[in-house]
Structure formats: C-alpha cells, structure tokens
Amino acid sequence: MFLRREPVPFTFVAEADRFRSNVTPPPRESLSKTQLAARTLVGLTVVAGLVGSLLFGMPALQPHKAPEKSQQSQASEGR
C-alpha cells in the first residue's frame, strides 16, 4: 500500500484501502432439480428462438433474383 501525503478529513476514508472484513459470506444455496430444469428450459428456449430467427431471417436477407426474361425473347415471341 502507499502512504497518503495529503490530509484526509475522515479517518475511515484513509483506512478504507487497508480494511479487510473478517465476516465470511454465507455459502451459496444449491439449486433444486426443478430450478435447474427451469433454467435449462429457459436457456434452450432462448437459443431455439435465436436459431429459428436466423433460419427464417436468412432468406429475407438474400438479394432477390427476379425471373430472367430477356427482351429479345419477348420480342421474338411477338413476331
């Protein structure tokens, strides 16, 4: 740590860099089977939605190709 050279009006601000808590957080609760299944189902639903939107959206992003009828063929049909 470094020492502060400027005066600090509050002692706890100066000591905040050195403070370490001796209180340990409580252990995390493990997920139940239903919670785990629900989270998995939600995740799969989101992924399936993204994949589906890509599958349905890709044809819309492709350049549209009109059926090619040249003017020559139309002119020859009229003769």
N, C-alpha and C positions, 0 to 999 in steps of 0.2 A: 504494500500500500504506500501511498505517498502522504506526506505531511502537508497540511494546508497552511499557507502563509498569511492569508487574509483573515481577519476576524470574522467569526460566524456568530450571528446573534442568538441562535438556538443551539444548544449542545447536542440535542438528538439529531439534528441535521448533520453535524460534523461526525457523529458516531455512526451514522446510518451506513457508511461504507464498510464498517467493521462488524456490524451486527449479524449474528448467526442465531437462528432460532433453535432451541432445544426441544421444541414440540414437533413430534413426528405426525404427519397427516394420517388419517385412518386408512386402513387398507381398502382397496377398491373391491366393491362387491362383484362377484362373478355373475355373468348373465345367466338367466334361466333358459331352458330349452325353447320356450315359447318366444322369449325376447330375441334369442339368436335366430330362430326361424323367421320371425317377423322382419328383422333387419336384413336377413338374406333375401327374403322375398321382395322387399322394397328395393334393394340393390339390383336384383335381377330384373325387376320391372323397369327401373330407370335405364339400365343397359339395353334392355329389349326395345324400349321406346327410342333410344338414340340410334340403334341399329336399324330399326324399322323406318325412322325418318330419313336415314341415309339411303336405304334401299328404295323408298318411294320418291325421294327427292332427286336422286342422281339422274333419272331420265329427264326431269324437268330442267336440269342444268345443261344437258347436251344441246348443241346447236340444232335447230330444226331444219331438216332437209325436206324440201318440197319435192314432189314427184317431178322428175325431169322430163319435160316435153319441150323439145326444141321447136322453134318457129318454122323450121324447114319441114318438119313432119306435118305440122298443121297446114302449111301451105300446099304440100303435096297431096294431102287428103282432100283439099277443096278442089283440085283440078279434075 
